[in-house]
Amino acid sequence: MSEKEKKIMEKLSDIVSGLPDTKKERLLGVAEGMSIMKEAQENDSSKKG
């Protein structure tokens, strides 16, 4: 993990600990959506290559 990724994870960890559960669920949904989009892009790239 790069230093930038570590800083992002630390910041998110600090933020999440103070959020209400509804906001945590929303953040999780965003992260899951980003993961799905990344996988789709990787699949598209592997089909083209």
Secondary structure, 3 states (H helix, E strand, C coil): CCHHHHHHHHHHHHHHHCCCHHHHHHHHHHHHHHHHHHHHHHHHHHHHC
